[in-house]
Amino acid sequence: MRKITLSVALLALAWTQAASIASDVPAGAEALVAKLKAIRPDLPVDAVHETPIAGMYGLELPDGTVLYGTADGKHLIAGDMYALGDDLVNLTETRRAVHRRALLDDMPVEDMVVFSPADKPKASIFVFTDVDCGYCRKLHQEMADINALGIEVRYLAYPRAGVGSDSYRKIVSAWCAEDRRTALTDLKAGRTIPSKSCPNPVAAQFDLGREVGITGTPAILTEDGRLYPGYMPAAQLAATLGVQ
């Protein structure tokens, strides 16, 4: 679970975006939103929602970060909120998952590199990947086992070194190849592929990864928006997805 201080949350979200405060504000949260807008007009807030705690509201930022503030506008908290019942339920992560799912819905599947099972998939995952990442390569080596378990893998490009890097150029070449799957497999095996350039979604997918909170690769997202950072063996992945 990520740990973030209030100052980091505020700065990270404000540095590239114009000021915007959600217009759909729940009754009771007006003073909080007005105070935040007055002292931090550069901080973008996508949405404001009620929480199970009376007098406290959630402020959703574009990267999925949720800040919590009191109705009187006097206090702001950065961190996750949990519900205590028969188990711990991370309410903040639940909202992040909804946010991630909405963003993934806007990314066309035809812009991804997809490895599908022979039969109808039992589940699909989205994987942000880099061709020079050791654990990305390890995950890809298990593709046959993953597909055999009925899991479809939808790759999105996330060159960790950034747009314009050598890794970026390699992954663009894969996305521009006539056979994307073979080209991506070759790169993950350490082989060289022809350098190619074309209109491609790599930069957009990299930006999407940052927006959903990706900090490393591979990063696995489920169809409902849950995020599992890092490598996961095929059997563990199937168990996580509830695929038998």
BAFI-3210 file (N, C-alpha, C; in Angstrom, 3 decimals, decimal comma, padded with zeros to 6 digits):
// residues 244
n [1|2|3|4|5|6|7|8|9|10|11|12|13|14|15|16|17|18|19|20|21|22|23|24|25|26|27|28|29|30|31|32|33|34|35|36|37|38|39|40|41|42|43|44|45|46|47|48|49|50|51|52|53|54|55|56|57|58|59|60|61|62|63|64|65|66|67|68|69|70|71|72|73|74|75|76|77|78|79|80|81|82|83|84|85|86|87|88|89|90|91|92|93|94|95|96|97|98|99|100|101|102|103|104|105|106|107|108|109|110|111|112|113|114|115|116|117|118|119|120|121|122|123|124|125|126|127|128|129|130|131|132|133|134|135|136|137|138|139|140|141|142|143|144|145|146|147|148|149|150|151|152|153|154|155|156|157|158|159|160|161|162|163|164|165|166|167|168|169|170|171|172|173|174|175|176|177|178|179|180|181|182|183|184|185|186|187|188|189|190|191|192|193|194|195|196|197|198|199|200|201|202|203|204|205|206|207|208|209|210|211|212|213|214|215|216|217|218|219|220|221|222|223|224|225|226|227|228|229|230|231|232|233|234|235|236|237|238|239|240|241|242|243|244]
n.u [000,842|000,546|002,354|001,886|002,642|000,881|001,900|003,404|001,359|-000,170|001,647|002,483|000,223|-000,423|001,477|001,440|-001,051|-003,915|-005,826|-008,665|-011,779|-014,080|-017,412|-019,692|-020,631|-021,247|-023,967|-023,099|-020,395|-019,508|-018,116|-015,623|-014,663|-014,626|-012,709|-010,409|-010,158|-009,611|-007,108|-005,470|-005,694|-004,513|-004,707|-005,960|-009,162|-011,040|-013,450|-015,858|-016,840|-019,188|-018,414|-018,411|-018,073|-019,520|-019,618|-017,213|-015,463|-014,504|-011,933|-011,222|-008,373|-006,726|-004,903|-005,902|-005,410|-006,841|-007,932|-008,970|-011,316|-012,616|-015,967|-016,081|-013,923|-011,458|-009,588|-007,473|-006,746|-004,373|-004,324|-005,347|-008,726|-010,336|-012,884|-014,142|-015,151|-016,177|-013,808|-010,909|-011,657|-010,576|-011,628|-010,761|-009,059|-010,940|-012,336|-010,268|-009,941|-012,278|-011,835|-009,527|-010,589|-012,405|-010,651|-009,219|-011,243|-011,393|-009,290|-008,620|-008,921|-007,754|-005,471|-003,743|-001,413|-002,369|-002,626|-004,304|-006,269|-006,833|-009,484|-012,591|-011,884|-011,558|-011,012|-009,662|-006,654|-004,949|-001,775|000,805|003,784|007,362|009,993|012,600|012,625|013,338|011,534|009,242|009,914|010,122|007,469|006,350|007,481|005,899|003,621|002,299|001,393|-000,240|-002,221|-003,205|-004,552|-006,793|-006,658|-006,624|-004,197|-003,658|-001,538|-000,142|001,917|004,665|007,302|009,787|011,919|011,002|009,410|010,994|013,282|015,685|014,405|011,817|011,907|012,381|010,019|008,120|008,819|007,988|005,224|004,698|005,223|004,455|003,580|002,742|002,754|004,737|006,971|007,096|007,522|010,020|011,643|011,394|012,750|015,279|016,138|016,938|014,885|013,636|013,991|011,287|008,850|005,749|002,385|001,371|000,259|001,947|003,083|000,723|-000,251|001,756|001,393|-001,160|-000,563|000,912|-001,139|-002,907|-001,440|000,877|004,080|006,141|007,220|006,437|003,004|-000,025|-003,401|-006,732|-009,920|-011,813|-010,385|-008,552|-005,243|-002,171|000,986|004,033|005,650|003,796|003,394|001,962|000,094|-000,486|-001,583|-003,906|-005,271|-005,659|-007,403|-009,541|-009,830|-010,373]
n.v [-001,196|002,193|004,892|008,220|011,604|014,550|016,909|015,943|014,772|016,997|018,584|016,865|016,509|018,984|020,046|019,847|020,532|022,544|024,612|023,146|022,531|020,158|020,483|019,279|019,150|017,638|018,416|020,160|019,971|022,315|024,416|023,255|022,774|025,382|026,555|025,065|025,709|028,388|028,533|026,758|027,066|025,913|023,211|020,328|018,903|016,158|015,004|015,087|013,358|011,866|010,340|007,418|008,558|010,957|014,328|014,342|014,415|013,026|013,910|013,603|013,193|013,601|011,421|009,326|009,561|010,118|012,618|013,488|015,600|017,837|019,004|021,633|022,781|022,931|020,942|018,603|015,408|013,031|009,806|006,330|005,212|002,930|000,452|-001,105|-004,239|-007,519|-007,896|-006,007|-003,404|-001,641|001,331|003,499|002,406|000,977|003,025|004,011|001,858|001,953|004,348|003,688|001,691|003,141|004,769|002,838|001,895|003,815|003,350|001,942|-001,519|-002,486|-001,028|-002,241|-004,939|-008,102|-011,239|-014,100|-016,849|-020,127|-020,895|-019,287|-016,533|-016,822|-014,844|-011,515|-009,586|-006,473|-005,435|-003,352|-002,858|-003,165|-003,533|-003,970|-004,840|-007,059|-008,674|-008,324|-009,741|-012,267|-012,747|-012,819|-015,101|-017,034|-016,979|-018,934|-020,729|-019,020|-018,318|-020,906|-021,338|-019,940|-017,193|-014,006|-011,777|-008,401|-006,239|-003,087|-000,347|000,655|002,222|002,428|004,228|006,434|008,596|008,809|007,516|004,770|002,352|003,150|003,612|001,025|-000,315|001,083|000,249|-002,386|-002,054|-000,971|-002,966|-005,452|-007,885|-007,682|-009,208|-011,197|-009,527|-008,223|-010,414|-011,247|-009,044|-009,238|-011,527|-010,750|-010,362|-008,590|-006,371|-005,059|-001,548|000,620|003,121|004,748|006,091|005,756|004,329|004,466|006,586|007,685|005,517|005,277|007,687|007,160|005,048|006,387|007,981|006,175|005,383|003,827|002,770|001,094|-001,814|-005,291|-004,168|-005,190|-005,071|-005,770|-006,638|-005,221|-003,108|-003,440|-003,182|-004,822|-004,621|-005,649|-008,839|-011,886|-015,306|-017,720|-019,582|-018,371|-016,024|-016,962|-017,918|-015,534|-014,235|-015,871|-017,958|-021,177]
n.w [000,000|-000,817|000,678|001,543|002,019|002,998|001,862|-000,322|-001,810|-002,533|-004,020|-006,089|-007,632|-008,543|-010,233|-013,050|-014,006|-014,822|-012,599|-011,113|-009,709|-008,650|-009,791|-008,896|-005,906|-002,800|-000,592|002,274|002,061|001,085|002,431|002,942|000,310|-000,665|001,017|000,378|-002,317|-002,088|-000,792|-002,170|-005,160|-007,345|-007,140|-008,560|-008,354|-008,940|-008,082|-005,414|-002,567|-000,242|002,929|005,120|007,598|009,551|008,611|007,242|004,171|000,999|-001,231|-004,484|-006,420|-009,652|-010,046|-008,647|-005,965|-002,789|-000,706|002,584|004,104|006,627|007,176|008,038|006,894|008,151|008,545|006,859|005,602|004,551|003,335|003,656|004,108|006,185|006,614|009,460|010,044|009,820|008,684|007,538|005,394|002,708|001,965|000,495|-001,452|-002,854|-004,137|-005,694|-007,431|-008,949|-010,265|-011,766|-013,420|-014,963|-016,410|-017,868|-019,470|-021,384|-023,040|-026,064|-026,830|-029,117|-029,294|-027,641|-026,911|-027,253|-025,691|-025,998|-024,625|-026,098|-025,991|-024,978|-022,893|-019,335|-017,631|-017,798|-017,799|-017,363|-018,219|-017,478|-019,099|-019,614|-021,909|-021,131|-018,567|-016,008|-014,482|-015,965|-018,207|-017,068|-016,322|-018,877|-019,901|-018,831|-020,296|-021,879|-019,912|-018,432|-020,320|-020,754|-018,429|-018,845|-018,863|-020,227|-021,459|-021,596|-022,861|-022,009|-022,899|-020,962|-020,794|-018,573|-018,384|-019,595|-022,075|-025,205|-024,465|-024,790|-024,239|-024,727|-027,519|-028,394|-027,592|-029,015|-031,565|-031,412|-031,117|-033,563|-035,297|-037,787|-036,786|-033,728|-031,365|-031,741|-032,095|-029,596|-027,944|-028,869|-028,105|-025,323|-024,944|-025,249|-027,789|-030,845|-032,696|-035,839|-036,139|-035,942|-036,782|-036,225|-036,193|-032,904|-029,707|-027,507|-025,894|-024,882|-023,415|-021,538|-020,151|-019,173|-017,446|-015,449|-014,513|-013,337|-011,226|-011,536|-010,664|-011,197|-013,097|-013,873|-013,845|-012,728|-013,541|-012,677|-014,189|-012,741|-011,806|-009,726|-008,438|-008,773|-008,036|-009,553|-010,295|-010,745|-010,313|-012,629|-011,475|-009,021|-009,930|-011,196|-008,940|-007,553|-009,268|-009,097|-010,836|-011,908]
ca.u [000,000|001,422|002,338|002,082|002,416|-000,018|002,629|003,722|000,117|-000,569|002,593|002,537|-000,956|-000,624|002,600|001,254|-002,429|-004,584|-006,699|-010,046|-012,459|-015,304|-018,595|-020,734|-020,189|-022,343|-024,403|-022,334|-018,964|-019,232|-017,093|-014,353|-014,228|-014,321|-011,447|-009,334|-010,024|-009,035|-005,691|-004,743|-006,460|-003,802|-004,887|-007,126|-010,006|-011,968|-014,760|-016,004|-017,860|-019,453|-017,786|-019,223|-017,859|-020,304|-018,841|-015,943|-015,682|-013,342|-011,579|-010,533|-007,441|-006,670|-004,107|-006,517|-005,211|-008,022|-007,707|-010,188|-011,408|-013,780|-016,961|-015,826|-012,777|-010,326|-008,613|-007,321|-005,985|-003,928|-004,171|-006,456|-009,785|-010,754|-014,079|-013,889|-016,284|-015,594|-012,459|-010,550|-012,015|-009,952|-012,609|-010,053|-008,604|-012,133|-012,602|-009,190|-010,207|-013,316|-011,159|-008,669|-011,429|-012,949|-009,572|-008,928|-012,341|-011,174|-008,154|-009,090|-008,222|-006,953|-004,194|-002,943|-000,902|-003,208|-002,348|-005,563|-006,350|-007,436|-010,929|-013,087|-011,189|-012,287|-010,708|-008,672|-005,875|-004,190|-000,410|001,721|005,032|008,568|010,715|013,906|012,363|013,569|010,325|008,313|010,336|009,785|006,023|006,052|007,902|004,807|002,409|001,581|000,702|-001,295|-003,302|-003,781|-005,453|-007,977|-006,468|-006,179|-003,280|-003,708|-000,361|-000,021|003,327|005,116|008,767|010,073|012,885|010,294|009,255|012,236|014,392|015,966|013,307|010,648|012,069|012,209|008,624|007,423|009,087|007,119|003,841|004,595|005,545|003,312|003,141|003,110|003,015|006,056|007,980|007,197|008,131|011,443|012,303|011,434|013,740|016,590|016,504|016,783|013,881|013,832|013,515|010,166|008,113|004,428|001,461|001,263|-000,320|002,879|003,153|-000,578|-000,344|002,684|000,699|-002,245|000,038|001,198|-002,401|-003,529|-000,578|001,940|005,419|007,106|006,666|005,087|001,902|-001,183|-004,704|-007,837|-011,015|-012,531|-009,521|-007,591|-003,859|-001,198|002,304|005,068|005,485|002,980|003,406|000,691|-000,834|-000,921|-002,435|-005,203|-005,932|-006,059|-008,543|-010,607|-009,958|-010,077]
ca.v [000,000|003,335|005,853|009,516|012,719|015,532|017,849|015,268|014,612|018,279|019,036|015,946|016,628|020,345|020,575|019,894|020,707|023,794|024,491|022,745|021,957|019,512|021,322|018,504|019,068|017,241|019,390|020,014|020,041|023,584|025,182|022,565|023,017|026,810|026,821|024,468|026,485|029,689|028,453|025,979|027,077|025,125|021,784|019,811|017,932|015,598|014,706|015,161|012,382|011,657|009,154|006,881|009,356|012,186|015,557|014,182|014,199|012,620|014,746|012,705|013,862|012,901|010,185|008,340|009,933|010,661|013,364|013,582|016,882|018,053|019,890|023,030|023,260|023,205|019,854|017,769|014,206|012,194|008,428|005,452|005,009|001,534|000,091|-002,217|-005,142|-008,845|-007,789|-004,645|-003,081|-000,388|002,090|004,377|001,592|000,661|004,165|004,048|000,814|002,481|005,364|002,996|000,996|004,142|005,190|001,733|001,791|004,793|002,923|000,888|-002,805|-002,672|-000,351|-003,069|-006,191|-009,048|-012,678|-014,709|-018,317|-020,744|-020,845|-018,022|-016,232|-016,823|-013,545|-010,713|-008,660|-005,443|-005,444|-002,307|-003,592|-002,566|-004,640|-004,150|-005,145|-008,484|-009,370|-008,321|-010,875|-013,491|-012,927|-013,180|-016,493|-017,892|-016,653|-020,151|-021,240|-018,060|-018,521|-022,241|-021,220|-019,201|-015,768|-013,172|-010,709|-007,213|-005,430|-001,666|000,026|001,546|002,280|003,074|005,316|007,590|008,835|009,232|006,669|003,605|001,403|003,698|003,367|-000,417|-000,741|001,659|-000,645|-003,558|-001,650|-000,645|-004,162|-006,112|-008,882|-007,085|-010,218|-011,781|-008,498|-008,021|-011,633|-011,208|-008,061|-009,747|-012,610|-010,134|-010,305|-007,296|-006,334|-003,881|-000,278|001,126|004,250|004,887|006,617|004,680|004,752|004,209|007,742|007,801|004,448|005,649|008,705|006,476|004,320|007,327|008,478|005,163|005,142|002,858|003,243|000,092|-002,841|-005,233|-003,766|-005,960|-004,557|-006,664|-006,007|-004,290|-001,993|-003,709|-003,077|-005,712|-004,272|-006,673|-010,156|-012,882|-016,559|-018,044|-020,231|-017,359|-015,095|-017,630|-017,941|-014,155|-013,903|-016,827|-018,814|-022,579]
ca.w [000,000|-000,915|001,749|000,928|002,914|002,431|001,014|-001,573|-002,571|-003,087|-005,031|-007,230|-008,472|-009,020|-011,011|-014,504|-014,393|-014,496|-011,442|-011,354|-008,558|-009,105|-009,626|-008,231|-004,512|-001,916|000,408|003,510|001,769|000,411|003,147|002,715|-001,062|-000,787|001,706|-000,405|-003,542|-001,744|-000,407|-003,173|-006,412|-008,353|-006,875|-009,289|-007,666|-009,915|-007,503|-003,957|-002,169|001,171|003,516|006,217|008,803|009,473|008,597|006,535|002,746|000,216|-002,380|-005,413|-007,323|-010,938|-010,069|-007,767|-004,569|-002,122|000,530|003,390|004,779|007,483|006,579|008,394|006,134|009,035|008,581|005,665|005,932|003,434|003,793|003,316|005,090|006,274|007,363|010,371|010,207|010,012|008,143|007,158|004,019|002,323|001,200|-000,433|-002,575|-003,633|-005,016|-006,684|-008,423|-009,845|-011,072|-012,730|-014,382|-015,875|-017,302|-018,777|-020,426|-022,448|-023,851|-026,967|-026,749|-030,330|-029,098|-026,736|-027,476|-026,511|-025,758|-025,572|-024,584|-027,281|-025,774|-024,430|-021,628|-018,063|-017,027|-018,516|-016,990|-018,056|-017,692|-017,940|-019,263|-020,184|-022,543|-020,496|-017,157|-015,773|-014,037|-017,102|-019,037|-016,341|-016,475|-020,258|-020,095|-018,355|-021,047|-022,284|-018,731|-018,098|-021,285|-020,543|-017,277|-019,276|-018,592|-021,340|-021,048|-022,443|-022,544|-022,288|-022,860|-019,892|-020,761|-017,278|-018,538|-020,097|-023,506|-025,835|-024,021|-025,617|-024,009|-025,434|-028,950|-028,613|-027,450|-030,170|-032,697|-031,245|-031,369|-034,983|-036,085|-038,430|-035,799|-032,445|-030,331|-031,984|-031,848|-028,150|-027,404|-029,214|-027,243|-023,951|-024,938|-025,431|-029,200|-031,506|-033,752|-036,693|-035,605|-036,729|-036,221|-036,815|-035,180|-031,914|-028,434|-026,398|-024,993|-024,208|-022,424|-020,469|-019,357|-018,476|-016,344|-014,372|-013,968|-012,473|-010,080|-011,791|-010,305|-011,630|-013,968|-014,424|-012,974|-013,176|-013,139|-012,985|-014,922|-011,875|-011,435|-008,640|-008,882|-008,138|-008,572|-009,532|-010,931|-010,061|-011,075|-013,277|-010,544|-008,049|-010,672|-011,356|-007,636|-007,252|-010,120|-008,852|-012,022|-011,583]
c.u [000,866|001,245|002,651|001,810|001,513|000,714|002,978|002,476|-000,276|000,346|002,558|001,369|-001,111|000,373|002,356|-000,152|-002,966|-005,538|-008,091|-010,589|-013,775|-016,513|-019,708|-020,303|-021,371|-022,699|-023,659|-020,846|-018,559|-018,109|-015,703|-013,812|-013,840|-012,977|-010,266|-009,085|-009,348|-007,537|-004,854|-005,536|-005,805|-004,028|-006,123|-007,871|-011,052|-013,369|-014,701|-017,108|-018,025|-018,722|-018,696|-019,078|-018,599|-019,384|-017,488|-016,219|-014,378|-013,160|-010,706|-009,682|-007,245|-005,880|-004,689|-006,276|-006,516|-007,578|-009,037|-010,195|-012,674|-014,690|-016,704|-014,610|-011,541|-009,251|-008,658|-006,378|-005,621|-003,690|-005,395|-007,450|-010,237|-012,074|-013,747|-015,164|-015,757|-014,152|-012,164|-010,902|-011,460|-010,910|-011,942|-009,600|-009,781|-012,466|-011,511|-009,457|-011,260|-012,708|-010,286|-009,501|-011,990|-011,886|-009,240|-010,014|-012,152|-010,007|-008,591|-008,248|-007,335|-005,626|-003,264|-002,371|-001,510|-002,782|-003,560|-005,474|-006,991|-008,952|-011,324|-012,414|-012,114|-012,100|-009,687|-007,934|-005,208|-002,810|000,385|003,122|006,135|009,396|012,075|013,793|012,468|012,317|009,218|008,628|009,962|008,286|005,690|006,454|006,811|003,524|001,615|000,797|-000,457|-002,489|-003,985|-004,747|-006,695|-007,873|-005,942|-005,320|-003,341|-002,560|-000,569|001,437|003,616|006,642|009,222|011,022|012,255|010,249|010,565|013,435|014,611|014,866|012,040|010,743|011,888|010,726|007,751|007,613|008,216|005,680|003,622|004,866|004,279|002,722|003,602|003,497|004,388|007,154|008,183|007,859|009,626|012,194|012,434|012,379|015,146|017,043|016,248|015,716|014,139|013,256|012,428|009,524|006,787|003,554|001,169|000,759|000,648|002,931|001,852|-000,727|000,594|002,041|-000,442|-001,704|000,343|-000,087|-003,075|-002,616|000,499|003,286|006,505|006,422|007,198|004,083|000,640|-002,460|-005,778|-008,938|-011,800|-011,624|-008,592|-006,171|-002,965|000,172|003,263|004,668|004,616|002,997|002,012|-000,329|-001,380|-001,876|-003,832|-005,973|-006,441|-007,317|-009,721|-010,872|-009,538|-009,834]
c.v [001,230|004,265|007,208|010,608|013,710|016,466|017,221|015,117|015,901|018,708|018,173|016,145|018,008|020,762|020,662|020,310|022,071|023,554|024,066|022,116|021,386|020,403|020,609|018,233|018,687|018,355|019,123|020,153|021,385|024,364|024,578|022,884|024,479|027,142|026,285|025,275|027,823|029,603|027,649|025,928|026,259|023,629|021,262|018,752|017,444|015,413|014,842|014,193|012,315|010,409|008,613|007,675|010,681|013,402|015,451|013,800|013,800|013,525|013,912|013,501|013,014|011,598|009,101|008,596|010,491|011,351|013,442|014,883|016,993|019,116|021,355|023,608|023,520|022,132|019,042|016,621|013,470|010,786|007,627|005,343|003,551|001,418|-001,129|-003,024|-006,505|-008,868|-006,310|-004,436|-001,699|000,381|002,991|003,605|001,188|001,784|004,295|003,036|001,278|003,505|004,710|002,333|001,966|004,595|004,095|001,580|002,732|004,419|001,758|-000,388|-003,015|-001,930|-001,122|-004,256|-007,307|-010,488|-013,386|-016,230|-018,841|-020,699|-019,480|-017,743|-016,313|-015,499|-012,837|-009,822|-007,645|-005,394|-004,309|-002,909|-002,756|-003,717|-004,901|-004,480|-006,654|-009,241|-009,324|-009,508|-012,205|-013,797|-013,403|-014,620|-017,474|-017,682|-017,886|-020,721|-020,327|-018,233|-019,871|-022,250|-020,389|-017,701|-015,064|-012,034|-009,580|-006,285|-003,961|-001,286|000,978|001,520|003,094|004,254|006,558|007,698|009,388|008,389|005,512|002,561|001,849|003,379|001,880|-000,808|-000,127|000,765|-001,897|-003,207|-001,329|-001,851|-004,751|-007,168|-008,396|-008,132|-010,857|-010,778|-008,278|-009,223|-011,647|-010,230|-008,577|-010,939|-012,067|-010,062|-008,904|-007,401|-005,091|-002,621|000,275|002,301|004,364|005,630|005,503|005,226|004,686|005,371|007,900|006,730|004,700|006,692|008,091|005,720|005,225|007,811|007,462|004,754|004,113|003,483|002,265|-000,947|-004,221|-004,755|-004,393|-005,318|-005,539|-005,901|-005,024|-003,201|-002,223|-003,728|-004,003|-005,394|-005,443|-007,966|-011,068|-014,166|-016,916|-018,634|-019,242|-016,363|-015,687|-017,644|-016,560|-013,772|-014,833|-017,729|-020,228|-023,370]
c.w [000,000|000,267|001,147|001,938|002,227|001,487|-000,324|-002,430|-003,245|-004,227|-006,279|-008,175|-009,078|-010,079|-012,507|-014,934|-014,019|-013,331|-011,876|-010,088|-009,060|-008,820|-008,871|-006,791|-003,623|-000,937|001,712|003,300|001,174|001,092|002,941|001,329|-001,247|-000,144|000,897|-001,676|-003,271|-001,482|-001,391|-004,482|-007,519|-008,200|-007,592|-008,481|-008,653|-009,355|-005,989|-003,562|-000,661|001,646|004,619|007,520|008,656|009,524|007,928|005,085|002,064|-000,979|-003,310|-006,385|-008,586|-010,948|-009,175|-006,294|-004,015|-000,844|001,273|004,165|005,597|006,881|006,887|007,676|006,960|009,012|007,298|006,014|004,647|003,961|003,424|004,460|005,028|007,031|008,204|010,546|010,566|009,518|007,907|005,689|003,696|001,402|000,160|-001,662|-003,454|-004,601|-006,077|-007,802|-009,429|-010,797|-012,145|-013,827|-015,412|-016,874|-018,311|-019,836|-021,607|-023,366|-024,756|-026,862|-027,968|-030,261|-028,164|-027,508|-026,638|-026,772|-025,148|-025,503|-025,868|-027,194|-025,216|-023,084|-020,420|-017,335|-017,895|-017,533|-017,908|-017,413|-018,308|-017,944|-019,898|-020,751|-021,910|-019,008|-016,941|-015,371|-015,081|-018,009|-018,380|-016,459|-017,883|-020,566|-019,675|-019,150|-021,447|-021,108|-018,334|-019,025|-021,085|-019,365|-017,608|-019,073|-019,836|-020,802|-022,068|-022,030|-022,910|-022,090|-021,703|-019,838|-019,551|-017,393|-019,154|-021,612|-024,078|-025,455|-024,994|-025,469|-024,726|-026,923|-029,277|-028,592|-028,538|-031,389|-032,625|-031,594|-032,857|-035,882|-036,700|-037,496|-034,423|-031,406|-030,504|-031,678|-030,353|-027,486|-027,677|-028,310|-025,822|-023,817|-025,155|-026,861|-029,767|-032,581|-034,614|-036,053|-036,520|-036,004|-036,960|-035,803|-034,178|-030,574|-027,253|-025,409|-024,217|-023,138|-021,249|-019,551|-018,559|-017,263|-015,164|-013,708|-013,052|-011,319|-010,273|-011,448|-010,729|-012,493|-013,569|-013,375|-013,538|-012,644|-013,567|-013,716|-014,067|-011,302|-010,268|-009,203|-008,064|-008,733|-008,495|-010,201|-010,079|-010,888|-011,585|-012,305|-009,521|-008,703|-010,842|-010,040|-007,255|-008,018|-009,885|-010,035|-011,655|-012,867]
res [m|r|k|i|t|l|s|v|a|l|l|a|l|a|w|t|q|a|a|s|i|a|s|d|v|p|a|g|a|e|a|l|v|a|k|l|k|a|i|r|p|d|l|p|v|d|a|v|h|e|t|p|i|a|g|m|y|g|l|e|l|p|d|g|t|v|l|y|g|t|a|d|g|k|h|l|i|a|g|d|m|y|a|l|g|d|d|l|v|n|l|t|e|t|r|r|a|v|h|r|r|a|l|l|d|d|m|p|v|e|d|m|v|v|f|s|p|a|d|k|p|k|a|s|i|f|v|f|t|d|v|d|c|g|y|c|r|k|l|h|q|e|m|a|d|i|n|a|l|g|i|e|v|r|y|l|a|y|p|r|a|g|v|g|s|d|s|y|r|k|i|v|s|a|w|c|a|e|d|r|r|t|a|l|t|d|l|k|a|g|r|t|i|p|s|k|s|c|p|n|p|v|a|a|q|f|d|l|g|r|e|v|g|i|t|g|t|p|a|i|l|t|e|d|g|r|l|y|p|g|y|m|p|a|a|q|l|a|a|t|l|g|v|q]
***
